[in-house]
């Protein structure tokens, strides 16, 4: 292991230079993957735009029934036409998603914490690869706590899932978690996002932060950005527009859709930003038109 003495701070991100190893397949870092992996990735990242709108409703795995997710059976069919991927737990998907709804599936496979604890960083791999195969998952999502007490076990969980994913050609989504004691700085997200990518995931979910372009440039796989806590709709639209502008390949948005006053119209609007390049102003106008119809 390189010693940490005199570590030089990275600074040459060549932000304006596109990713060089991408002459075979449109998803970043997936050139050398096999057909099955690429097939799953094409169920997540739209082949035309290269981007994705993941609707995240996996919050129940540690929050129980949270506001806006009380009735997944009613909500999910309404949002399905406007999102590319359902990101949820095995229990939510098996009970509330009709199999005939052809949607990408990002299956949350790690769990083990609840909001009753302070330290959420100790999870296990709760869903095995056979279950991911049975559910035809297009990605397996693993929470990864860099810098927290559960760092080693979460990287072990991530590695186990990646290893199984390569065996059976199912991509892994590395979910960068931000524990209470972690700093939401670009320094943290640069470290955490790159560590997760170096473990061998096919995509990373992380958060927006300062110098986000540098995080994108330094990450050899696509980044999707979590919406995070509920914002006013206009601000959530700006978040989506801003991270897409800076190189994210999509959003993994939950609360800013399911806690919106108009979840369906919000999903429609986020879809316009991610796939049609709407600015936040255009999005806000579209959203107003939709809700005033
Ligand atoms: C919950 C998650 C969510 O999938 C992720 O944070 C996206 O949801 P939101 O936009 O509500 O943050 O990892 O643990």
py3Dmol code that shows the C-alpha trace and the ligand (Angstrom):
import py3Dmol

protein = """\
ATOM      1  CA  UNK A   1       0.000   0.000   0.000  1.00  0.00           C
ATOM      2  CA  UNK A   2       1.396   3.372  -0.929  1.00  0.00           C
ATOM      3  CA  UNK A   3       2.364   5.250   2.219  1.00  0.00           C
ATOM      4  CA  UNK A   4       0.285   8.279   3.050  1.00  0.00           C
ATOM      5  CA  UNK A   5       3.313  10.445   3.773  1.00  0.00           C
ATOM      6  CA  UNK A   6       3.551  13.431   1.436  1.00  0.00           C
ATOM      7  CA  UNK A   7       0.436  12.384  -0.459  1.00  0.00           C
ATOM      8  CA  UNK A   8      -0.025  14.911  -3.265  1.00  0.00           C
ATOM      9  CA  UNK A   9      -3.533  16.341  -3.710  1.00  0.00           C
ATOM     10  CA  UNK A  10      -5.041  15.373  -7.082  1.00  0.00           C
ATOM     11  CA  UNK A  11      -5.761  18.373  -9.245  1.00  0.00           C
ATOM     12  CA  UNK A  12      -5.496  17.522 -12.970  1.00  0.00           C
ATOM     13  CA  UNK A  13      -8.972  16.197 -13.776  1.00  0.00           C
ATOM     14  CA  UNK A  14      -8.974  17.179 -17.481  1.00  0.00           C
ATOM     15  CA  UNK A  15     -12.617  18.056 -17.073  1.00  0.00           C
ATOM     16  CA  UNK A  16     -13.068  19.076 -20.711  1.00  0.00           C
ATOM     17  CA  UNK A  17     -11.672  15.819 -22.070  1.00  0.00           C
ATOM     18  CA  UNK A  18     -14.241  13.043 -22.613  1.00  0.00           C
ATOM     19  CA  UNK A  19     -13.632   9.600 -21.091  1.00  0.00           C
ATOM     20  CA  UNK A  20     -11.083   7.974 -23.392  1.00  0.00           C
ATOM     21  CA  UNK A  21     -11.930   4.265 -23.117  1.00  0.00           C
ATOM     22  CA  UNK A  22     -15.402   4.438 -24.632  1.00  0.00           C
ATOM     23  CA  UNK A  23     -15.247   3.267 -28.211  1.00  0.00           C
ATOM     24  CA  UNK A  24     -17.395   0.184 -27.859  1.00  0.00           C
ATOM     25  CA  UNK A  25     -20.424   0.791 -25.647  1.00  0.00           C
ATOM     26  CA  UNK A  26     -22.231   3.962 -24.616  1.00  0.00           C
ATOM     27  CA  UNK A  27     -22.075   3.398 -20.855  1.00  0.00           C
ATOM     28  CA  UNK A  28     -18.888   4.767 -19.256  1.00  0.00           C
ATOM     29  CA  UNK A  29     -16.399   2.101 -18.189  1.00  0.00           C
ATOM     30  CA  UNK A  30     -18.500  -0.757 -19.619  1.00  0.00           C
ATOM     31  CA  UNK A  31     -16.525  -1.326 -22.821  1.00  0.00           C
ATOM     32  CA  UNK A  32     -15.068  -4.628 -21.750  1.00  0.00           C
ATOM     33  CA  UNK A  33     -18.121  -6.052 -20.005  1.00  0.00           C
ATOM     34  CA  UNK A  34     -19.972  -9.012 -21.495  1.00  0.00           C
ATOM     35  CA  UNK A  35     -23.268  -8.996 -23.328  1.00  0.00           C
ATOM     36  CA  UNK A  36     -25.381  -9.703 -20.250  1.00  0.00           C
ATOM     37  CA  UNK A  37     -23.930  -6.838 -18.251  1.00  0.00           C
ATOM     38  CA  UNK A  38     -24.427  -4.494 -21.191  1.00  0.00           C
ATOM     39  CA  UNK A  39     -28.000  -5.689 -21.616  1.00  0.00           C
ATOM     40  CA  UNK A  40     -28.787  -4.877 -17.994  1.00  0.00           C
ATOM     41  CA  UNK A  41     -27.053  -1.504 -18.296  1.00  0.00           C
ATOM     42  CA  UNK A  42     -29.150  -0.709 -21.375  1.00  0.00           C
ATOM     43  CA  UNK A  43     -32.248  -1.372 -19.232  1.00  0.00           C
ATOM     44  CA  UNK A  44     -31.003   1.341 -16.890  1.00  0.00           C
ATOM     45  CA  UNK A  45     -29.345   3.958 -19.102  1.00  0.00           C
ATOM     46  CA  UNK A  46     -31.524   4.967 -22.040  1.00  0.00           C
ATOM     47  CA  UNK A  47     -29.542   4.127 -25.220  1.00  0.00           C
ATOM     48  CA  UNK A  48     -30.648   7.400 -26.847  1.00  0.00           C
ATOM     49  CA  UNK A  49     -29.868   9.872 -24.065  1.00  0.00           C
ATOM     50  CA  UNK A  50     -27.373   7.686 -22.197  1.00  0.00           C
ATOM     51  CA  UNK A  51     -29.071   8.796 -18.998  1.00  0.00           C
ATOM     52  CA  UNK A  52     -31.483   7.427 -16.427  1.00  0.00           C
ATOM     53  CA  UNK A  53     -34.282   8.495 -14.108  1.00  0.00           C
ATOM     54  CA  UNK A  54     -34.229   6.078 -11.190  1.00  0.00           C
ATOM     55  CA  UNK A  55     -37.226   6.365  -8.889  1.00  0.00           C
ATOM     56  CA  UNK A  56     -35.970   5.436  -5.432  1.00  0.00           C
ATOM     57  CA  UNK A  57     -38.475   3.964  -3.002  1.00  0.00           C
ATOM     58  CA  UNK A  58     -36.089   1.770  -0.974  1.00  0.00           C
ATOM     59  CA  UNK A  59     -36.315   4.088   2.044  1.00  0.00           C
ATOM     60  CA  UNK A  60     -38.531   1.599   3.822  1.00  0.00           C
ATOM     61  CA  UNK A  61     -35.573  -0.717   4.391  1.00  0.00           C
ATOM     62  CA  UNK A  62     -34.511   1.487   7.299  1.00  0.00           C
ATOM     63  CA  UNK A  63     -37.263   4.124   7.644  1.00  0.00           C
ATOM     64  CA  UNK A  64     -40.366   1.938   7.539  1.00  0.00           C
ATOM     65  CA  UNK A  65     -43.349   3.596   5.890  1.00  0.00           C
ATOM     66  CA  UNK A  66     -42.208   7.142   5.261  1.00  0.00           C
ATOM     67  CA  UNK A  67     -44.367  10.071   4.109  1.00  0.00           C
ATOM     68  CA  UNK A  68     -45.297   9.621   0.473  1.00  0.00           C
ATOM     69  CA  UNK A  69     -44.529   5.906   0.401  1.00  0.00           C
ATOM     70  CA  UNK A  70     -47.472   4.764   2.511  1.00  0.00           C
ATOM     71  CA  UNK A  71     -49.118   3.013  -0.463  1.00  0.00           C
ATOM     72  CA  UNK A  72     -46.539   1.847  -2.985  1.00  0.00           C
ATOM     73  CA  UNK A  73     -49.221  -0.226  -4.708  1.00  0.00           C
ATOM     74  CA  UNK A  74     -51.044   2.971  -5.650  1.00  0.00           C
ATOM     75  CA  UNK A  75     -48.011   5.175  -6.349  1.00  0.00           C
ATOM     76  CA  UNK A  76     -45.739   2.989  -8.484  1.00  0.00           C
ATOM     77  CA  UNK A  77     -48.106   2.328 -11.410  1.00  0.00           C
ATOM     78  CA  UNK A  78     -48.718   6.088 -11.686  1.00  0.00           C
ATOM     79  CA  UNK A  79     -44.983   6.922 -11.860  1.00  0.00           C
ATOM     80  CA  UNK A  80     -43.958   3.986 -14.067  1.00  0.00           C
ATOM     81  CA  UNK A  81     -44.446   5.751 -17.436  1.00  0.00           C
ATOM     82  CA  UNK A  82     -42.084   8.582 -16.451  1.00  0.00           C
ATOM     83  CA  UNK A  83     -39.134   6.796 -14.853  1.00  0.00           C
ATOM     84  CA  UNK A  84     -36.613   4.347 -16.308  1.00  0.00           C
ATOM     85  CA  UNK A  85     -35.774   2.339 -13.209  1.00  0.00           C
ATOM     86  CA  UNK A  86     -37.527   1.314 -10.019  1.00  0.00           C
ATOM     87  CA  UNK A  87     -35.035   1.257  -7.153  1.00  0.00           C
ATOM     88  CA  UNK A  88     -36.559  -0.664  -4.274  1.00  0.00           C
ATOM     89  CA  UNK A  89     -36.304  -3.500  -1.830  1.00  0.00           C
ATOM     90  CA  UNK A  90     -37.158  -7.110  -2.626  1.00  0.00           C
ATOM     91  CA  UNK A  91     -40.262  -6.904  -0.465  1.00  0.00           C
ATOM     92  CA  UNK A  92     -41.594  -3.714  -2.029  1.00  0.00           C
ATOM     93  CA  UNK A  93     -40.954  -4.841  -5.599  1.00  0.00           C
ATOM     94  CA  UNK A  94     -42.281  -8.388  -5.179  1.00  0.00           C
ATOM     95  CA  UNK A  95     -45.505  -7.161  -3.535  1.00  0.00           C
ATOM     96  CA  UNK A  96     -46.222  -3.868  -5.268  1.00  0.00           C
ATOM     97  CA  UNK A  97     -44.674  -3.970  -8.769  1.00  0.00           C
ATOM     98  CA  UNK A  98     -46.635  -5.933 -11.346  1.00  0.00           C
ATOM     99  CA  UNK A  99     -44.107  -8.099 -13.249  1.00  0.00           C
ATOM    100  CA  UNK A 100     -45.634  -7.023 -16.543  1.00  0.00           C
ATOM    101  CA  UNK A 101     -44.487  -3.432 -15.928  1.00  0.00           C
ATOM    102  CA  UNK A 102     -41.326  -3.437 -18.066  1.00  0.00           C
ATOM    103  CA  UNK A 103     -39.055  -1.187 -16.059  1.00  0.00           C
ATOM    104  CA  UNK A 104     -35.380  -1.394 -15.110  1.00  0.00           C
ATOM    105  CA  UNK A 105     -34.984  -2.820 -11.621  1.00  0.00           C
ATOM    106  CA  UNK A 106     -32.279  -1.623  -9.214  1.00  0.00           C
ATOM    107  CA  UNK A 107     -32.671  -4.052  -6.327  1.00  0.00           C
ATOM    108  CA  UNK A 108     -31.493  -2.923  -2.902  1.00  0.00           C
ATOM    109  CA  UNK A 109     -29.561  -5.936  -1.623  1.00  0.00           C
ATOM    110  CA  UNK A 110     -27.904  -4.543   1.509  1.00  0.00           C
ATOM    111  CA  UNK A 111     -29.774  -3.762   4.713  1.00  0.00           C
ATOM    112  CA  UNK A 112     -29.613  -4.258   8.458  1.00  0.00           C
ATOM    113  CA  UNK A 113     -29.992  -0.779   9.918  1.00  0.00           C
ATOM    114  CA  UNK A 114     -32.981   1.241  11.072  1.00  0.00           C
ATOM    115  CA  UNK A 115     -33.606   4.877  11.818  1.00  0.00           C
ATOM    116  CA  UNK A 116     -33.759   3.991  15.506  1.00  0.00           C
ATOM    117  CA  UNK A 117     -29.961   3.773  15.512  1.00  0.00           C
ATOM    118  CA  UNK A 118     -27.363   6.491  15.411  1.00  0.00           C
ATOM    119  CA  UNK A 119     -24.805   4.508  13.461  1.00  0.00           C
ATOM    120  CA  UNK A 120     -26.408   3.178  10.263  1.00  0.00           C
ATOM    121  CA  UNK A 121     -23.124   1.918   8.866  1.00  0.00           C
ATOM    122  CA  UNK A 122     -23.356  -1.766   9.788  1.00  0.00           C
ATOM    123  CA  UNK A 123     -25.302  -3.599   7.095  1.00  0.00           C
ATOM    124  CA  UNK A 124     -25.312  -7.093   5.634  1.00  0.00           C
ATOM    125  CA  UNK A 125     -25.966  -8.476   2.175  1.00  0.00           C
ATOM    126  CA  UNK A 126     -29.581  -9.481   2.720  1.00  0.00           C
ATOM    127  CA  UNK A 127     -30.511 -10.497  -0.834  1.00  0.00           C
ATOM    128  CA  UNK A 128     -28.396 -13.173  -2.506  1.00  0.00           C
ATOM    129  CA  UNK A 129     -27.438 -13.421  -6.152  1.00  0.00           C
ATOM    130  CA  UNK A 130     -29.965 -16.183  -6.883  1.00  0.00           C
ATOM    131  CA  UNK A 131     -32.755 -13.852  -5.767  1.00  0.00           C
ATOM    132  CA  UNK A 132     -31.369 -11.044  -7.965  1.00  0.00           C
ATOM    133  CA  UNK A 133     -31.367 -13.505 -10.881  1.00  0.00           C
ATOM    134  CA  UNK A 134     -34.915 -14.672 -10.079  1.00  0.00           C
ATOM    135  CA  UNK A 135     -36.100 -11.055 -10.048  1.00  0.00           C
ATOM    136  CA  UNK A 136     -34.219 -10.268 -13.238  1.00  0.00           C
ATOM    137  CA  UNK A 137     -32.565  -7.340 -11.436  1.00  0.00           C
ATOM    138  CA  UNK A 138     -30.682  -4.939 -13.706  1.00  0.00           C
ATOM    139  CA  UNK A 139     -28.558  -3.713 -10.806  1.00  0.00           C
ATOM    140  CA  UNK A 140     -27.864  -4.695  -7.201  1.00  0.00           C
ATOM    141  CA  UNK A 141     -27.636  -1.683  -4.881  1.00  0.00           C
ATOM    142  CA  UNK A 142     -25.243  -1.810  -1.926  1.00  0.00           C
ATOM    143  CA  UNK A 143     -24.931   0.930   0.693  1.00  0.00           C
ATOM    144  CA  UNK A 144     -21.242   1.778   1.219  1.00  0.00           C
ATOM    145  CA  UNK A 145     -20.116   3.751   4.252  1.00  0.00           C
ATOM    146  CA  UNK A 146     -16.689   5.281   3.661  1.00  0.00           C
ATOM    147  CA  UNK A 147     -15.189   6.864   6.755  1.00  0.00           C
ATOM    148  CA  UNK A 148     -17.744   5.362   9.124  1.00  0.00           C
ATOM    149  CA  UNK A 149     -17.371   2.658  11.741  1.00  0.00           C
ATOM    150  CA  UNK A 150     -18.902   0.114   9.340  1.00  0.00           C
ATOM    151  CA  UNK A 151     -16.516   0.927   6.473  1.00  0.00           C
ATOM    152  CA  UNK A 152     -14.779  -2.451   6.354  1.00  0.00           C
ATOM    153  CA  UNK A 153     -17.988  -4.482   6.520  1.00  0.00           C
ATOM    154  CA  UNK A 154     -19.711  -2.303   3.952  1.00  0.00           C
ATOM    155  CA  UNK A 155     -16.786  -2.652   1.534  1.00  0.00           C
ATOM    156  CA  UNK A 156     -16.852  -6.403   2.194  1.00  0.00           C
ATOM    157  CA  UNK A 157     -20.591  -6.430   1.377  1.00  0.00           C
ATOM    158  CA  UNK A 158     -19.951  -4.412  -1.772  1.00  0.00           C
ATOM    159  CA  UNK A 159     -17.144  -6.707  -2.898  1.00  0.00           C
ATOM    160  CA  UNK A 160     -19.225  -9.861  -2.338  1.00  0.00           C
ATOM    161  CA  UNK A 161     -22.037  -8.441  -4.464  1.00  0.00           C
ATOM    162  CA  UNK A 162     -19.640  -7.260  -7.197  1.00  0.00           C
ATOM    163  CA  UNK A 163     -17.980 -10.691  -7.304  1.00  0.00           C
ATOM    164  CA  UNK A 164     -21.352 -12.420  -7.646  1.00  0.00           C
ATOM    165  CA  UNK A 165     -22.465  -9.800 -10.152  1.00  0.00           C
ATOM    166  CA  UNK A 166     -19.511 -10.556 -12.408  1.00  0.00           C
ATOM    167  CA  UNK A 167     -20.205 -14.290 -12.098  1.00  0.00           C
ATOM    168  CA  UNK A 168     -23.803 -13.844 -13.273  1.00  0.00           C
ATOM    169  CA  UNK A 169     -23.531 -10.613 -15.313  1.00  0.00           C
ATOM    170  CA  UNK A 170     -25.629  -8.380 -13.091  1.00  0.00           C
ATOM    171  CA  UNK A 171     -24.304  -4.844 -12.531  1.00  0.00           C
ATOM    172  CA  UNK A 172     -23.691  -3.417  -9.079  1.00  0.00           C
ATOM    173  CA  UNK A 173     -24.796   0.056  -8.030  1.00  0.00           C
ATOM    174  CA  UNK A 174     -22.468   1.370  -5.328  1.00  0.00           C
ATOM    175  CA  UNK A 175     -24.520   3.636  -3.060  1.00  0.00           C
ATOM    176  CA  UNK A 176     -22.288   6.195  -1.373  1.00  0.00           C
ATOM    177  CA  UNK A 177     -23.797   6.697   2.062  1.00  0.00           C
ATOM    178  CA  UNK A 178     -23.288   9.817   4.099  1.00  0.00           C
ATOM    179  CA  UNK A 179     -23.412   8.995   7.769  1.00  0.00           C
ATOM    180  CA  UNK A 180     -24.294  11.693  10.291  1.00  0.00           C
ATOM    181  CA  UNK A 181     -20.673  12.255  11.218  1.00  0.00           C
ATOM    182  CA  UNK A 182     -19.521  12.541   7.627  1.00  0.00           C
ATOM    183  CA  UNK A 183     -18.761  15.806   5.915  1.00  0.00           C
ATOM    184  CA  UNK A 184     -20.719  16.536   2.741  1.00  0.00           C
ATOM    185  CA  UNK A 185     -17.648  18.050   1.095  1.00  0.00           C
ATOM    186  CA  UNK A 186     -16.160  17.433  -2.324  1.00  0.00           C
ATOM    187  CA  UNK A 187     -13.120  16.025  -0.545  1.00  0.00           C
ATOM    188  CA  UNK A 188     -15.301  13.314   1.030  1.00  0.00           C
ATOM    189  CA  UNK A 189     -17.310  12.585  -2.100  1.00  0.00           C
ATOM    190  CA  UNK A 190     -14.180  12.430  -4.281  1.00  0.00           C
ATOM    191  CA  UNK A 191     -12.711   9.853  -1.929  1.00  0.00           C
ATOM    192  CA  UNK A 192     -15.894   7.823  -1.383  1.00  0.00           C
ATOM    193  CA  UNK A 193     -17.066   7.828  -5.007  1.00  0.00           C
ATOM    194  CA  UNK A 194     -13.647   6.780  -6.318  1.00  0.00           C
ATOM    195  CA  UNK A 195     -13.167   4.057  -3.700  1.00  0.00           C
ATOM    196  CA  UNK A 196     -16.556   2.576  -4.604  1.00  0.00           C
ATOM    197  CA  UNK A 197     -15.686   2.718  -8.312  1.00  0.00           C
ATOM    198  CA  UNK A 198     -12.272   1.127  -7.682  1.00  0.00           C
ATOM    199  CA  UNK A 199     -14.046  -1.803  -5.986  1.00  0.00           C
ATOM    200  CA  UNK A 200     -15.516  -2.649  -9.411  1.00  0.00           C
ATOM    201  CA  UNK A 201     -19.099  -1.353  -9.472  1.00  0.00           C
ATOM    202  CA  UNK A 202     -20.762  -0.497 -12.792  1.00  0.00           C
ATOM    203  CA  UNK A 203     -22.367   2.719 -11.509  1.00  0.00           C
ATOM    204  CA  UNK A 204     -22.212   4.922  -8.428  1.00  0.00           C
ATOM    205  CA  UNK A 205     -24.942   6.817  -6.651  1.00  0.00           C
ATOM    206  CA  UNK A 206     -23.541   9.838  -4.840  1.00  0.00           C
ATOM    207  CA  UNK A 207     -24.570  13.366  -3.943  1.00  0.00           C
ATOM    208  CA  UNK A 208     -24.141  16.777  -5.524  1.00  0.00           C
ATOM    209  CA  UNK A 209     -21.381  18.893  -4.021  1.00  0.00           C
ATOM    210  CA  UNK A 210     -18.873  21.582  -4.865  1.00  0.00           C
ATOM    211  CA  UNK A 211     -16.525  20.716  -7.784  1.00  0.00           C
ATOM    212  CA  UNK A 212     -18.925  17.936  -8.805  1.00  0.00           C
ATOM    213  CA  UNK A 213     -17.393  17.946 -12.301  1.00  0.00           C
ATOM    214  CA  UNK A 214     -14.118  16.727 -10.770  1.00  0.00           C
ATOM    215  CA  UNK A 215     -15.909  13.847  -9.074  1.00  0.00           C
ATOM    216  CA  UNK A 216     -17.462  12.882 -12.408  1.00  0.00           C
ATOM    217  CA  UNK A 217     -14.124  13.154 -14.242  1.00  0.00           C
ATOM    218  CA  UNK A 218     -12.329  11.028 -11.666  1.00  0.00           C
ATOM    219  CA  UNK A 219     -15.015   8.308 -11.618  1.00  0.00           C
ATOM    220  CA  UNK A 220     -14.601   5.678 -14.386  1.00  0.00           C
ATOM    221  CA  UNK A 221     -18.253   4.606 -14.287  1.00  0.00           C
ATOM    222  CA  UNK A 222     -21.478   6.594 -14.593  1.00  0.00           C
ATOM    223  CA  UNK A 223     -22.704   8.603 -11.618  1.00  0.00           C
ATOM    224  CA  UNK A 224     -26.356   9.017 -10.681  1.00  0.00           C
ATOM    225  CA  UNK A 225     -27.191  11.630  -8.083  1.00  0.00           C
ATOM    226  CA  UNK A 226     -29.570  11.166  -5.165  1.00  0.00           C
ATOM    227  CA  UNK A 227     -32.185  13.823  -4.729  1.00  0.00           C
ATOM    228  CA  UNK A 228     -31.593  13.921  -0.979  1.00  0.00           C
ATOM    229  CA  UNK A 229     -33.972  15.566   1.467  1.00  0.00           C
ATOM    230  CA  UNK A 230     -37.141  17.137   0.159  1.00  0.00           C
ATOM    231  CA  UNK A 231     -36.582  20.554  -1.459  1.00  0.00           C
ATOM    232  CA  UNK A 232     -39.101  22.971  -2.971  1.00  0.00           C
ATOM    233  CA  UNK A 233     -39.895  21.607  -6.433  1.00  0.00           C
ATOM    234  CA  UNK A 234     -38.083  24.417  -8.227  1.00  0.00           C
ATOM    235  CA  UNK A 235     -34.873  23.754  -6.262  1.00  0.00           C
ATOM    236  CA  UNK A 236     -35.105  20.029  -6.942  1.00  0.00           C
ATOM    237  CA  UNK A 237     -35.388  20.788 -10.648  1.00  0.00           C
ATOM    238  CA  UNK A 238     -32.301  22.983 -10.436  1.00  0.00           C
ATOM    239  CA  UNK A 239     -30.445  20.171  -8.637  1.00  0.00           C
ATOM    240  CA  UNK A 240     -31.304  17.726 -11.412  1.00  0.00           C
ATOM    241  CA  UNK A 241     -30.421  20.208 -14.152  1.00  0.00           C
ATOM    242  CA  UNK A 242     -27.189  21.243 -12.444  1.00  0.00           C
ATOM    243  CA  UNK A 243     -25.788  17.738 -11.919  1.00  0.00           C
ATOM    244  CA  UNK A 244     -26.740  16.663 -15.442  1.00  0.00           C
ATOM    245  CA  UNK A 245     -24.972  19.749 -16.760  1.00  0.00           C
ATOM    246  CA  UNK A 246     -21.899  18.775 -14.753  1.00  0.00           C
ATOM    247  CA  UNK A 247     -21.769  15.221 -16.118  1.00  0.00           C
ATOM    248  CA  UNK A 248     -24.068  13.030 -14.046  1.00  0.00           C
ATOM    249  CA  UNK A 249     -25.765  10.319 -16.129  1.00  0.00           C
ATOM    250  CA  UNK A 250     -29.007  10.541 -14.218  1.00  0.00           C
ATOM    251  CA  UNK A 251     -30.714  10.910 -10.904  1.00  0.00           C
ATOM    252  CA  UNK A 252     -31.739   8.403  -8.270  1.00  0.00           C
ATOM    253  CA  UNK A 253     -34.548  10.482  -6.855  1.00  0.00           C
ATOM    254  CA  UNK A 254     -36.975   9.534  -4.136  1.00  0.00           C
ATOM    255  CA  UNK A 255     -38.248  12.122  -1.672  1.00  0.00           C
ATOM    256  CA  UNK A 256     -38.241  14.952  -4.197  1.00  0.00           C
ATOM    257  CA  UNK A 257     -40.696  12.942  -6.260  1.00  0.00           C
ATOM    258  CA  UNK A 258     -42.807  10.987  -3.758  1.00  0.00           C
ATOM    259  CA  UNK A 259     -43.067  13.867  -1.275  1.00  0.00           C
ATOM    260  CA  UNK A 260     -43.854  16.418  -3.967  1.00  0.00           C
ATOM    261  CA  UNK A 261     -47.317  17.969  -3.946  1.00  0.00           C
ATOM    262  CA  UNK A 262     -47.568  16.489  -7.464  1.00  0.00           C
ATOM    263  CA  UNK A 263     -45.415  13.340  -7.674  1.00  0.00           C
ATOM    264  CA  UNK A 264     -46.485  12.317 -11.178  1.00  0.00           C
ATOM    265  CA  UNK A 265     -45.927  15.752 -12.673  1.00  0.00           C
ATOM    266  CA  UNK A 266     -42.602  15.957 -10.839  1.00  0.00           C
ATOM    267  CA  UNK A 267     -41.490  12.636 -12.347  1.00  0.00           C
ATOM    268  CA  UNK A 268     -42.568  13.844 -15.782  1.00  0.00           C
ATOM    269  CA  UNK A 269     -40.549  17.024 -15.284  1.00  0.00           C
ATOM    270  CA  UNK A 270     -37.396  15.291 -14.023  1.00  0.00           C
ATOM    271  CA  UNK A 271     -37.664  13.033 -17.064  1.00  0.00           C
ATOM    272  CA  UNK A 272     -37.598  16.107 -19.324  1.00  0.00           C
ATOM    273  CA  UNK A 273     -34.463  17.417 -17.609  1.00  0.00           C
ATOM    274  CA  UNK A 274     -32.614  14.089 -17.718  1.00  0.00           C
ATOM    275  CA  UNK A 275     -33.593  12.892 -21.192  1.00  0.00           C
ATOM    276  CA  UNK A 276     -34.443  16.076 -23.120  1.00  0.00           C
ATOM    277  CA  UNK A 277     -31.987  18.514 -21.601  1.00  0.00           C
ATOM    278  CA  UNK A 278     -34.594  20.865 -20.112  1.00  0.00           C
ATOM    279  CA  UNK A 279     -33.117  23.683 -18.059  1.00  0.00           C
ATOM    280  CA  UNK A 280     -34.565  24.295 -14.632  1.00  0.00           C
ATOM    281  CA  UNK A 281     -36.527  27.264 -16.015  1.00  0.00           C
ATOM    282  CA  UNK A 282     -38.000  25.173 -18.828  1.00  0.00           C
ATOM    283  CA  UNK A 283     -38.737  22.417 -16.345  1.00  0.00           C
ATOM    284  CA  UNK A 284     -40.490  24.748 -13.921  1.00  0.00           C
ATOM    285  CA  UNK A 285     -42.657  26.124 -16.754  1.00  0.00           C
ATOM    286  CA  UNK A 286     -43.497  22.591 -17.914  1.00  0.00           C
ATOM    287  CA  UNK A 287     -44.350  21.548 -14.350  1.00  0.00           C
ATOM    288  CA  UNK A 288     -46.645  24.551 -13.896  1.00  0.00           C
ATOM    289  CA  UNK A 289     -48.400  23.751 -17.180  1.00  0.00           C
ATOM    290  CA  UNK A 290     -48.868  20.120 -16.117  1.00  0.00           C
ATOM    291  CA  UNK A 291     -50.323  20.885 -12.706  1.00  0.00           C
ATOM    292  CA  UNK A 292     -52.595  23.625 -14.037  1.00  0.00           C
ATOM    293  CA  UNK A 293     -54.095  21.472 -16.777  1.00  0.00           C
TER     294      UNK A 293
END
"""
ligand_1 = """\
14
LIG
C -32.211 5.566 0.747
C -31.466 5.694 -0.514
C -32.186 6.316 -1.660
O -32.260 5.359 -2.710
C -31.434 7.520 -2.219
O -30.980 8.335 -1.171
C -32.341 8.322 -3.156
O -33.458 8.773 -2.434
P -33.613 10.345 -2.079
O -33.700 11.082 -3.386
O -34.902 10.415 -1.272
O -32.393 10.697 -1.296
O -30.331 5.288 -0.667
O -31.423 4.969 1.706
"""
view = py3Dmol.view(width=600, height=400)
view.addModel(protein, "pdb")
view.setStyle({"model": 0}, {"cartoon": {"style": "trace"}})
view.addModel(ligand_1, "xyz")
view.setStyle({"model": 1}, {"stick": {}})
view.zoomTo()
view.show()
